[in-house]
Amino acid sequence: MTPSKDIMLDFAREGRTGLDEAVFCAGKTVAHLEEILRQVENRSGRILLTRLEAEQFSSLPASQQQQIDYEPLSRTGYFSQPHPSAGSKRIAVVAAGTSDAGVAREAARTLTYYGESPAEITDVGVAGLWRLLERLEEIRTMKVVIAVAGMDAALPTVMGGLLSAPVIGVPTSVGYGAVEGGHTALKAMLSSCSPGLTVTNIDNGYGAACAALRILRLSPA
């Protein structure tokens, strides 16, 4: 089959959910990505690309590359212009360590695509609790907090016990053998003693950002 017959984009998603169609690029051929971007361009639309590898991006036609704001660390791309800026910082993306930066940046870039200006705070894992405490007052000014952590994933639990804002935990696959590709972090967050902690799938910074956006829409600006 030709790529055009394989692809059915959900252009009505924003009207139903308030969130644009997004394209998970992992596993897609360059031909499929070309066709997706062609369909979006024909509608003068915009789309968020996630898990877009550098090799995929560099293989796209130059005319399409020029329209993509691409960041290798987060593996995200904005095709055409993102949403207008919402102004003040309302969401914090807090990462336990610099090894979690790729997932944290996926969350932050998703929020930026939707016009948010997230506060990005990195390397405040609880192995050095003073690092988190030094930033705590800043974090407390936020309406929603995304906490990204691997290994034993203690950060979201600690933050859930210190903050009144909703905390969304994102387990990452970072760590040595016993972390089991992030399953230990996931189970630790799901077993958290901090009531009300919300948890996404492993390495799912995009999903955490979308959850934060939905929460924001329920609160005053």
C-alpha atoms as a printed R data frame, in Angstrom:
    type eleno elety resid chain resno       x      y      z
1   ATOM     1    CA   MET     A     1   0.000  0.000  0.000
2   ATOM     2    CA   THR     A     2   1.099  3.574 -0.564
3   ATOM     3    CA   PRO     A     3   1.734  5.730  2.528
4   ATOM     4    CA   SER     A     4  -1.286  7.945  1.762
5   ATOM     5    CA   LYS     A     5  -3.615  4.947  2.091
6   ATOM     6    CA   ASP     A     6  -2.027  3.856  5.390
7   ATOM     7    CA   ILE     A     7  -2.455  7.180  7.190
8   ATOM     8    CA   MET     A     8  -5.634  8.609  8.702
9   ATOM     9    CA   LEU     A     9  -4.796 11.653 10.803
10  ATOM    10    CA   ASP     A    10  -7.248 12.836 13.460
11  ATOM    11    CA   PHE     A    11  -7.654 16.488 12.500
12  ATOM    12    CA   ALA     A    12 -10.785 16.787 14.678
13  ATOM    13    CA   ARG     A    13  -8.977 15.848 17.892
14  ATOM    14    CA   GLU     A    14  -8.387 19.405 19.067
15  ATOM    15    CA   GLY     A    15 -12.104 20.167 18.811
16  ATOM    16    CA   ARG     A    16 -12.968 17.114 20.921
17  ATOM    17    CA   THR     A    17 -10.180 17.151 23.513
18  ATOM    18    CA   GLY     A    18  -8.366 20.483 23.283
19  ATOM    19    CA   LEU     A    19  -5.183 18.638 22.312
20  ATOM    20    CA   ASP     A    20  -3.816 18.455 18.768
21  ATOM    21    CA   GLU     A    21  -3.093 15.242 16.963
22  ATOM    22    CA   ALA     A    22   0.469 14.162 17.786
23  ATOM    23    CA   VAL     A    23   2.616 11.713 15.846
24  ATOM    24    CA   PHE     A    24   4.660  9.032 17.601
25  ATOM    25    CA   CYS     A    25   7.488  8.682 15.092
26  ATOM    26    CA   ALA     A    26   9.243  5.583 16.439
27  ATOM    27    CA   GLY     A    27   8.872  2.711 13.984
28  ATOM    28    CA   LYS     A    28   7.524  4.890 11.185
29  ATOM    29    CA   THR     A    29   9.268  4.961  7.826
30  ATOM    30    CA   VAL     A    30  10.498  8.225  6.378
31  ATOM    31    CA   ALA     A    31   7.920  7.803  3.613
32  ATOM    32    CA   HIS     A    32   5.142  7.685  6.216
33  ATOM    33    CA   LEU     A    33   6.485 10.779  7.953
34  ATOM    34    CA   GLU     A    34   6.715 12.648  4.639
35  ATOM    35    CA   GLU     A    35   3.080 11.837  3.904
36  ATOM    36    CA   ILE     A    36   1.934 12.838  7.395
37  ATOM    37    CA   LEU     A    37   3.638 16.208  7.094
38  ATOM    38    CA   ARG     A    38   2.250 16.669  3.571
39  ATOM    39    CA   GLN     A    39  -1.298 16.135  4.844
40  ATOM    40    CA   VAL     A    40  -0.770 18.597  7.699
41  ATOM    41    CA   GLU     A    41   0.736 21.185  5.363
42  ATOM    42    CA   ASN     A    42  -2.168 20.830  2.919
43  ATOM    43    CA   ARG     A    43  -4.515 21.827  5.734
44  ATOM    44    CA   SER     A    44  -2.230 24.672  6.878
45  ATOM    45    CA   GLY     A    45  -2.120 22.884 10.195
46  ATOM    46    CA   ARG     A    46   0.429 22.125 12.859
47  ATOM    47    CA   ILE     A    47   1.462 18.936 14.601
48  ATOM    48    CA   LEU     A    48   3.709 17.755 17.403
49  ATOM    49    CA   LEU     A    49   6.210 15.036 16.543
50  ATOM    50    CA   THR     A    50   7.457 12.797 19.369
51  ATOM    51    CA   ARG     A    51  10.245 10.200 19.433
52  ATOM    52    CA   LEU     A    52  11.595 11.606 16.176
53  ATOM    53    CA   GLU     A    53  15.136 10.275 15.823
54  ATOM    54    CA   ALA     A    54  17.864 12.444 14.316
55  ATOM    55    CA   GLU     A    55  18.281  9.961 11.459
56  ATOM    56    CA   GLN     A    56  14.601 10.214 10.575
57  ATOM    57    CA   PHE     A    57  14.686 14.014 10.711
58  ATOM    58    CA   SER     A    58  17.797 14.260  8.519
59  ATOM    59    CA   SER     A    59  16.221 11.913  5.946
60  ATOM    60    CA   LEU     A    60  13.155 14.103  5.407
61  ATOM    61    CA   PRO     A    61  13.069 16.429  2.368
62  ATOM    62    CA   ALA     A    62  14.825 19.724  3.000
63  ATOM    63    CA   SER     A    63  11.557 21.629  2.471
64  ATOM    64    CA   GLN     A    64   9.977 19.751  5.392
65  ATOM    65    CA   GLN     A    65  13.051 19.925  7.619
66  ATOM    66    CA   GLN     A    66  12.979 23.707  7.293
67  ATOM    67    CA   GLN     A    67   9.479 23.791  8.780
68  ATOM    68    CA   ILE     A    68  10.345 21.664 11.824
69  ATOM    69    CA   ASP     A    69  11.673 23.019 15.103
70  ATOM    70    CA   TYR     A    70  13.632 19.897 16.083
71  ATOM    71    CA   GLU     A    71  15.413 19.114 19.340
72  ATOM    72    CA   PRO     A    72  17.533 15.918 19.496
73  ATOM    73    CA   LEU     A    73  17.581 15.605 23.315
74  ATOM    74    CA   SER     A    74  13.808 15.334 23.644
75  ATOM    75    CA   ARG     A    75  13.393 13.847 20.155
76  ATOM    76    CA   THR     A    76  10.511 16.251 19.541
77  ATOM    77    CA   GLY     A    77   9.650 18.454 16.609
78  ATOM    78    CA   TYR     A    78   7.113 21.208 16.004
79  ATOM    79    CA   PHE     A    79   5.859 21.175 12.444
80  ATOM    80    CA   SER     A    80   4.742 24.705 11.575
81  ATOM    81    CA   GLN     A    81   4.056 27.199 14.352
82  ATOM    82    CA   PRO     A    82   3.155 26.039 17.893
83  ATOM    83    CA   HIS     A    83   0.316 27.555 19.916
84  ATOM    84    CA   PRO     A    84   0.612 31.178 21.107
85  ATOM    85    CA   SER     A    85   2.327 31.738 24.447
86  ATOM    86    CA   ALA     A    86   0.121 31.633 27.552
87  ATOM    87    CA   GLY     A    87   2.468 33.960 29.438
88  ATOM    88    CA   SER     A    88   3.456 33.245 33.037
89  ATOM    89    CA   LYS     A    89   4.985 29.995 34.295
90  ATOM    90    CA   ARG     A    90   2.300 27.679 35.688
91  ATOM    91    CA   ILE     A    91   3.896 24.213 35.443
92  ATOM    92    CA   ALA     A    92   7.204 22.916 36.791
93  ATOM    93    CA   VAL     A    93   9.038 19.997 35.207
94  ATOM    94    CA   VAL     A    94  11.334 18.672 37.907
95  ATOM    95    CA   ALA     A    95  13.926 15.978 37.119
96  ATOM    96    CA   ALA     A    96  15.789 13.926 39.695
97  ATOM    97    CA   GLY     A    97  19.000 13.787 37.648
98  ATOM    98    CA   THR     A    98  20.554 14.894 34.388
99  ATOM    99    CA   SER     A    99  20.151 11.328 33.110
100 ATOM   100    CA   ASP     A   100  16.395 11.976 33.182
101 ATOM   101    CA   ALA     A   101  16.783 15.093 31.040
102 ATOM   102    CA   GLY     A   102  15.552 13.562 27.768
103 ATOM   103    CA   VAL     A   103  12.188 12.561 29.272
104 ATOM   104    CA   ALA     A   104  11.910 15.836 31.191
105 ATOM   105    CA   ARG     A   105  12.583 17.784 28.003
106 ATOM   106    CA   GLU     A   106   9.899 15.796 26.158
107 ATOM   107    CA   ALA     A   107   7.432 17.006 28.792
108 ATOM   108    CA   ALA     A   108   8.734 20.581 28.683
109 ATOM   109    CA   ARG     A   109   8.751 20.740 24.895
110 ATOM   110    CA   THR     A   110   5.192 19.418 24.752
111 ATOM   111    CA   LEU     A   111   4.104 22.128 27.169
112 ATOM   112    CA   THR     A   112   5.963 24.772 25.159
113 ATOM   113    CA   TYR     A   113   4.227 23.579 21.990
114 ATOM   114    CA   TYR     A   114   0.912 24.357 23.693
115 ATOM   115    CA   GLY     A   115   2.022 27.846 24.695
116 ATOM   116    CA   GLU     A   116   3.114 27.133 28.258
117 ATOM   117    CA   SER     A   117   6.453 28.344 29.643
118 ATOM   118    CA   PRO     A   118   7.393 25.585 32.075
119 ATOM   119    CA   ALA     A   119   9.911 26.044 34.843
120 ATOM   120    CA   GLU     A   120  12.577 23.382 34.245
121 ATOM   121    CA   ILE     A   121  14.421 22.212 37.340
122 ATOM   122    CA   THR     A   122  17.001 19.450 36.963
123 ATOM   123    CA   ASP     A   123  19.256 17.408 39.255
124 ATOM   124    CA   VAL     A   124  17.279 17.720 42.493
125 ATOM   125    CA   GLY     A   125  17.017 14.020 43.333
126 ATOM   126    CA   VAL     A   126  16.532 13.048 46.966
127 ATOM   127    CA   ALA     A   127  20.040 11.571 47.327
128 ATOM   128    CA   GLY     A   128  20.953 15.218 47.976
129 ATOM   129    CA   LEU     A   129  17.717 16.462 49.508
130 ATOM   130    CA   TRP     A   130  19.093 19.973 50.060
131 ATOM   131    CA   ARG     A   131  19.017 20.513 46.279
132 ATOM   132    CA   LEU     A   132  15.244 20.082 46.203
133 ATOM   133    CA   LEU     A   133  14.697 22.139 49.361
134 ATOM   134    CA   GLU     A   134  16.608 25.056 47.820
135 ATOM   135    CA   ARG     A   135  14.066 25.190 44.967
136 ATOM   136    CA   LEU     A   136  10.973 24.298 46.976
137 ATOM   137    CA   GLU     A   137   9.513 27.793 47.337
138 ATOM   138    CA   GLU     A   138   9.780 28.334 43.581
139 ATOM   139    CA   ILE     A   139   8.088 24.995 42.899
140 ATOM   140    CA   ARG     A   140   5.287 25.845 45.337
141 ATOM   141    CA   THR     A   141   4.218 28.759 43.121
142 ATOM   142    CA   MET     A   142   3.264 26.341 40.310
143 ATOM   143    CA   LYS     A   143  -0.243 25.052 39.632
144 ATOM   144    CA   VAL     A   144   0.947 21.607 38.459
145 ATOM   145    CA   VAL     A   145   4.241 19.774 38.966
146 ATOM   146    CA   ILE     A   146   5.683 17.001 36.780
147 ATOM   147    CA   ALA     A   147   8.290 14.946 38.651
148 ATOM   148    CA   VAL     A   148  10.612 12.832 36.503
149 ATOM   149    CA   ALA     A   149  12.747 10.147 38.152
150 ATOM   150    CA   GLY     A   150  14.348  6.767 37.594
151 ATOM   151    CA   MET     A   151  16.144  4.309 39.885
152 ATOM   152    CA   ASP     A   152  14.080  4.163 43.134
153 ATOM   153    CA   ALA     A   153  11.948  7.106 41.950
154 ATOM   154    CA   ALA     A   154  11.577  8.664 45.399
155 ATOM   155    CA   LEU     A   155  11.295 12.252 44.124
156 ATOM   156    CA   PRO     A   156   7.539 12.277 43.297
157 ATOM   157    CA   THR     A   157   6.659 10.771 46.691
158 ATOM   158    CA   VAL     A   158   8.697 13.405 48.534
159 ATOM   159    CA   MET     A   159   7.176 16.202 46.460
160 ATOM   160    CA   GLY     A   160   3.697 14.789 46.973
161 ATOM   161    CA   GLY     A   161   4.230 15.176 50.712
162 ATOM   162    CA   LEU     A   162   5.439 18.774 50.410
163 ATOM   163    CA   LEU     A   163   3.156 20.352 47.809
164 ATOM   164    CA   SER     A   164  -0.554 21.117 47.552
165 ATOM   165    CA   ALA     A   165  -0.469 21.258 43.739
166 ATOM   166    CA   PRO     A   166  -1.170 18.127 41.663
167 ATOM   167    CA   VAL     A   167   2.002 16.072 41.176
168 ATOM   168    CA   ILE     A   168   2.393 13.871 38.094
169 ATOM   169    CA   GLY     A   169   5.140 11.273 38.382
170 ATOM   170    CA   VAL     A   170   7.021 10.059 35.320
171 ATOM   171    CA   PRO     A   171   9.148  6.942 35.893
172 ATOM   172    CA   THR     A   172  12.187  6.705 33.657
173 ATOM   173    CA   SER     A   173  14.210  3.707 32.502
174 ATOM   174    CA   VAL     A   174  17.391  5.203 33.986
175 ATOM   175    CA   GLY     A   175  19.523  3.096 36.348
176 ATOM   176    CA   TYR     A   176  21.393 -0.159 36.854
177 ATOM   177    CA   GLY     A   177  20.111 -3.711 36.352
178 ATOM   178    CA   ALA     A   178  17.604 -3.916 39.211
179 ATOM   179    CA   VAL     A   179  15.658 -0.968 37.819
180 ATOM   180    CA   GLU     A   180  14.389 -3.374 35.121
181 ATOM   181    CA   GLY     A   181  14.070 -0.751 32.421
182 ATOM   182    CA   GLY     A   182  11.985  1.559 34.589
183 ATOM   183    CA   HIS     A   183   9.609 -1.043 36.051
184 ATOM   184    CA   THR     A   184  11.066 -0.559 39.536
185 ATOM   185    CA   ALA     A   185  10.483  3.192 39.299
186 ATOM   186    CA   LEU     A   186   6.960  2.634 37.983
187 ATOM   187    CA   LYS     A   187   6.055  0.250 40.807
188 ATOM   188    CA   ALA     A   188   7.583  2.578 43.394
189 ATOM   189    CA   MET     A   189   5.453  5.482 42.162
190 ATOM   190    CA   LEU     A   190   2.313  3.345 41.969
191 ATOM   191    CA   SER     A   191   2.997  2.192 45.546
192 ATOM   192    CA   SER     A   192   3.620  5.732 46.797
193 ATOM   193    CA   CYS     A   193   2.370  6.697 50.264
194 ATOM   194    CA   SER     A   194   1.741 10.271 49.023
195 ATOM   195    CA   PRO     A   195  -2.032 10.364 48.394
196 ATOM   196    CA   GLY     A   196  -3.187 11.689 45.048
197 ATOM   197    CA   LEU     A   197   0.043 11.144 43.135
198 ATOM   198    CA   THR     A   198  -0.710 10.566 39.446
199 ATOM   199    CA   VAL     A   199   1.660  8.302 37.494
200 ATOM   200    CA   THR     A   200   2.286  7.938 33.754
201 ATOM   201    CA   ASN     A   201   3.862  5.126 31.792
202 ATOM   202    CA   ILE     A   202   7.651  4.684 31.736
203 ATOM   203    CA   ASP     A   203   9.502  7.523 29.936
204 ATOM   204    CA   ASN     A   204   6.181  9.143 28.961
205 ATOM   205    CA   GLY     A   205   6.983 12.837 29.286
206 ATOM   206    CA   TYR     A   206   4.480 13.621 26.532
207 ATOM   207    CA   GLY     A   207   1.640 11.968 28.434
208 ATOM   208    CA   ALA     A   208   2.535 13.806 31.644
209 ATOM   209    CA   ALA     A   209   2.460 17.149 29.821
210 ATOM   210    CA   CYS     A   210  -0.965 16.390 28.338
211 ATOM   211    CA   ALA     A   211  -2.290 15.460 31.796
212 ATOM   212    CA   ALA     A   212  -0.936 18.739 33.198
213 ATOM   213    CA   LEU     A   213  -2.629 20.710 30.425
214 ATOM   214    CA   ARG     A   214  -5.981 19.053 31.148
215 ATOM   215    CA   ILE     A   215  -5.620 19.862 34.856
216 ATOM   216    CA   LEU     A   216  -4.787 23.497 34.102
217 ATOM   217    CA   ARG     A   217  -7.989 23.902 32.125
218 ATOM   218    CA   LEU     A   218  -9.993 23.119 35.265
219 ATOM   219    CA   SER     A   219  -8.344 25.879 37.318
220 ATOM   220    CA   PRO     A   220  -8.503 29.692 37.089
221 ATOM   221    CA   ALA     A   221  -5.749 31.285 34.984
